[in-house]
């Protein structure tokens, strides 16, 4: 199972990373109807923190972003189920096939990898947000400088009229950040 394929199926709804029933059905190589019937027969295994049904508003919002042929056949009044990581793990006990077992293992590894990546890069992401906030004004100056370089033959702007966009202190901060990412 390709990591990129699995990652593309994991979406963020209500602040949780989930996989929708029709994507799971496709991965497990069963019809969505079959997957949902198996879940309904074992509903006690799927509390709300394992699985929930999307609201009509959530589904309408997602439908505009999902462009897949097989979704055209879905009854748009019945919203899909969203399975959290725990819900996907519980599916392994409900769907008893070799494909389901292998897909579940791949999905669990993907969830773990996403969580590990988020934890490892938390400091870098926070620092990047701080820089974006701190240097927001500077970015407009950078764009202005780039435009100058692109159009310098068209315009005759004296060197002394150009703004200094990065101070020595800024260059030191940027160098430290680049060392963190290397």
ABEGO torsion letter per residue (X at the ends): XBAAAAAAABBBBGGBBBBBAAAAAAAAGBBAAAAAAAAAAAAAABBAAABBBBBAAAAAAAAAABBBAAAAABBAABBBBBBBAAAAAAAAAABBBAAAAAAAAAAAAAAAAAAAAAAAAAAAAAAAAAAAAAAAAAAAAAAAAAAAAAAAAABBBBAAABBBABBAAAAAAAAAAAAAAX
